[in-house]
Amino acid sequence: MILAIDIGNTTVALGGIKDGRVCFVAHMDTVRTRTAAEYRAEMERIFSRRRNPERKVWFEGAVLTSVVPQLTGALAACARHYTGRDPVIVGPAIRTGLTMGVPDPEAVGKDRIADAAYAAANYPLPVVTVDLGTATTFNVVDGDRVFRGGVICPGLSTGLRALGDRCAQLPQIHLARPRHAIGATTSECMLSGSVMGTAVLLDGMTQRIEEELGSPVTLVLTGGLAKYVAPLCRHPLTYDPELMLKGLALLYELNSKPARRGDSRRFSPGPEEDRRGEKRREPFRREERRRGRRDEPPAMKRRNAG
């Protein structure tokens, strides 16, 4: 089993992945002042119910992505404690299966790389992933598996908190799915503007991206807040809540094996990798063909783990 660690701005996600299947997911709060020992104590409580007590090393390896540099070292030390080896840390030097088509690959968020790498390997191209968390991030991979960049917006909960903090007559409200576009109360207006407004943002931005690429895209939503927004979107999409963890497992697989001839550290895939990518896209709609349906996918379908 592989230990995947996603250090986000609000939470640290832990996942156990075996044979491409997410076996468990747990979360810890992101606290920038915590030490490795403090995080290890919390991880011990999380893992104590799952680990085989006869084995000193439960995980065979670990992979880590972080958007909080202050915590990267502490969580990497935790990973070494549980695996007995250094974790794969997502960064510009690792193999991803993508060609980076941006001027400064090192500036791209490591979480965005994991999302894009898994989506490009498992969904029809071109593909756009949208991760709805503290920030809302779009990642665009074109038909040649080139990471083209994306979009970064304030996150849904971030915007709601800002309204409550900065506007004297607006309250802090709990996140929920709005019933109507037109709100009858202040809270309903805030929910509509934030949640439904984010859905409209996704639809509109995806349309603009398709216009720039010159072709339709596969839209994949993930992140802790996607469940509120996905049902309100009109563009066909897939909700894949474990996209990030599965992306980390893929990056571990690519980087825990020796590089093949033609592979670069920033990984510009050769013809063999492209052909495999084409074959991977076929199973996505195999089930619908088996049932004799060739229509467009439904507005939203949930991607099963693994």
TATA-V562867 format. One record per residue. N is the residue number from 1. PHI is phi in whole degrees, 0 to 359 (* if undefined). D_CENTER is the distance of its C-alpha to the mean C-alpha in Angstrom with 1 decimal. Layout:
# TATA-V562867
n;phi;d_center
N;PHI;D_CENTER
N;PHI;D_CENTER
This chain:
# TATA-V562867
n;phi;d_center
1;*;19.8
2;258;17.0
3;266;15.8
4;253;12.2
5;236;12.0
6;244;9.2
7;270;11.6
8;259;10.6
9;290;13.4
10;250;14.3
11;225;13.3
12;253;12.9
13;265;11.0
14;245;13.0
15;222;12.6
16;255;15.4
17;240;14.8
18;226;18.0
19;54;18.7
20;79;15.2
21;250;15.4
22;280;13.6
23;274;16.9
24;203;16.0
25;225;13.7
26;219;15.2
27;228;14.7
28;232;16.9
29;289;17.7
30;278;17.0
31;236;20.6
32;295;21.4
33;265;24.9
34;289;24.2
35;264;25.5
36;300;24.4
37;296;27.1
38;292;25.9
39;292;22.4
40;295;23.9
41;297;26.2
42;290;23.4
43;296;21.5
44;298;24.9
45;295;25.3
46;292;22.0
47;276;22.9
48;300;26.6
49;275;26.4
50;244;24.4
51;278;25.9
52;286;29.0
53;296;31.6
54;279;33.5
55;251;30.9
56;287;30.4
57;250;27.2
58;275;24.9
59;265;21.8
60;279;22.7
61;188;20.1
62;217;17.1
63;224;14.1
64;221;12.9
65;233;10.7
66;213;12.1
67;250;12.5
68;236;15.7
69;305;18.2
70;297;20.8
71;255;19.0
72;301;17.9
73;296;21.4
74;295;21.8
75;286;18.8
76;296;19.6
77;296;23.1
78;298;21.9
79;298;20.1
80;298;23.4
81;298;25.4
82;271;23.7
83;245;23.6
84;79;26.6
85;209;24.8
86;291;22.7
87;282;18.9
88;284;17.0
89;254;15.6
90;293;13.1
91;196;15.2
92;293;17.1
93;270;19.5
94;270;17.4
95;280;17.3
96;234;14.2
97;84;15.9
98;241;15.6
99;262;18.4
100;277;17.5
101;260;19.5
102;240;19.3
103;293;22.3
104;226;20.6
105;303;17.7
106;293;18.0
107;274;17.1
108;287;13.6
109;303;11.0
110;295;10.0
111;293;6.4
112;294;6.7
113;297;8.5
114;297;6.4
115;301;4.1
116;294;7.8
117;297;9.6
118;292;8.7
119;297;9.1
120;295;12.2
121;274;13.6
122;229;13.3
123;233;13.8
124;298;16.8
125;266;16.9
126;291;16.7
127;227;13.2
128;237;11.3
129;256;7.7
130;233;7.8
131;253;5.7
132;261;8.7
133;224;9.5
134;302;12.4
135;243;11.9
136;258;10.8
137;239;9.4
138;257;10.2
139;232;9.8
140;244;12.8
141;240;13.9
142;276;17.5
143;293;19.7
144;260;20.7
145;63;17.2
146;262;17.6
147;285;14.8
148;267;16.7
149;119;14.9
150;171;13.7
151;219;14.2
152;233;13.8
153;231;15.3
154;300;16.3
155;289;14.2
156;301;15.9
157;291;17.2
158;298;18.0
159;295;20.2
160;297;21.9
161;296;22.8
162;296;24.1
163;298;26.4
164;294;27.8
165;282;28.3
166;261;29.8
167;248;31.8
168;299;34.7
169;257;35.2
170;253;31.6
171;274;30.5
172;278;27.3
173;236;26.1
174;277;23.8
175;288;20.8
176;204;21.7
177;276;21.6
178;289;24.6
179;275;27.3
180;223;28.7
181;287;28.1
182;266;31.3
183;277;31.3
184;265;34.7
185;236;34.0
186;301;32.4
187;297;29.5
188;295;29.1
189;297;29.1
190;293;26.5
191;295;24.2
192;298;24.9
193;297;24.3
194;278;21.0
195;281;19.4
196;293;21.2
197;298;21.2
198;293;17.4
199;298;17.7
200;294;20.4
201;301;18.5
202;298;15.8
203;299;18.7
204;292;20.7
205;292;18.2
206;297;17.1
207;297;20.9
208;295;21.5
209;296;19.0
210;299;20.7
211;295;24.0
212;289;23.2
213;281;22.0
214;81;24.9
215;200;23.1
216;295;21.0
217;236;17.3
218;273;14.9
219;254;12.7
220;236;9.4
221;256;8.3
222;209;5.7
223;103;6.3
224;296;9.7
225;256;11.8
226;297;10.8
227;296;13.6
228;281;16.2
229;265;15.5
230;306;14.7
231;294;18.4
232;265;19.8
233;281;18.4
234;259;21.0
235;286;19.1
236;305;18.3
237;208;14.7
238;240;12.7
239;263;10.8
240;237;8.5
241;295;7.8
242;252;7.0
243;304;4.7
244;298;3.3
245;295;7.1
246;292;8.4
247;295;7.2
248;295;9.0
249;297;11.8
250;297;12.2
251;295;12.6
252;297;15.0
253;298;16.9
254;292;17.4
255;251;18.6
256;264;20.6
257;244;23.0
258;300;25.5
259;294;24.8
260;273;26.7
261;301;29.2
262;96;27.7
263;282;24.4
264;251;23.8
265;295;21.9
266;266;19.7
267;57;19.9
268;260;21.5
269;296;21.6
270;274;25.1
271;302;26.6
272;298;26.0
273;294;22.2
274;296;22.4
275;295;24.5
276;295;22.2
277;297;19.4
278;297;21.9
279;295;22.8
280;294;19.4
281;287;19.1
282;299;22.3
283;299;21.3
284;302;18.9
285;243;22.1
286;299;24.5
287;297;24.8
288;291;25.8
289;293;28.3
290;299;29.8
291;271;30.5
292;83;32.1
293;252;29.6
294;240;28.6
295;283;27.6
296;292;24.4
297;295;21.5
298;297;21.5
299;302;20.0
300;207;17.2
301;221;16.6
302;273;14.4
303;276;12.9
304;292;14.5
305;298;13.0
306;92;14.0
